[in-house]
């Protein structure tokens, strides 16, 4: 979580109520999130599922998940060895959290939206080279966000950080809600003269896209609404309540497992769903 300087007006809770919980959650996030995302990367690279081209955004999302998991370990180390350079490094990687993760989630939703609502455009830009170009631009933007987060840590401008995260969240949420509504409308419509078999096949594809966008949007809300609400509460009241930030970070870590679990479920590799598949 963010390691900004503590404001003068602060509400603290006892060490054993927060630090132990945070330490357990960070440890759990590292030892479970890292192998899960590495496994998803390995499945995509080896051609399990739809292949690298179709799952390229998921591949980049898993890379972000790996960095976020490693950053959890760095945060733990920075608590034991509070070097400023190490803390600044955790803030640099935090840019992957506030921008990389939700941005690739948003791209997955836009891709599903194009596949259902604008299939001709989707087929036109389906080749891998277009996805590589798109992801290159995204990674450049993410790198800029990482530098911005590190600058905020150095300058201690937490207000700027909160407003930046809030505006990004509202933008990504608006795009995903638009995709969700568009796919839902397409699901209720059928093309003229379609046979029953073709209609059922298209509806199945639309329902799959709607399900993925719905889960992605719910994950985004669970991940970022607690952070934004806590941050805006701090701006209005100037009270830094540590327990609220800790709860927000726990929500973020739990929601971070949604996409790896969703991909493993779709490929039949999630153990708890193997019997159903």
SULCORCOR-V710685 format. One record per helix or strand of 3 or more residues. SS is the DSSP state (alpha for helix, beta for strand). FROM is the first residue (numbers start at 1). TO is the last residue. If there is no record, write none. Layout:
SS_FROM_TO + SS_FROM_TO
This chain:
alpha_15_45 + alpha_56_80 + alpha_84_117 + alpha_119_124 + alpha_128_155 + alpha_158_187 + alpha_196_237 + alpha_242_255 + alpha_258_266 + alpha_271_273
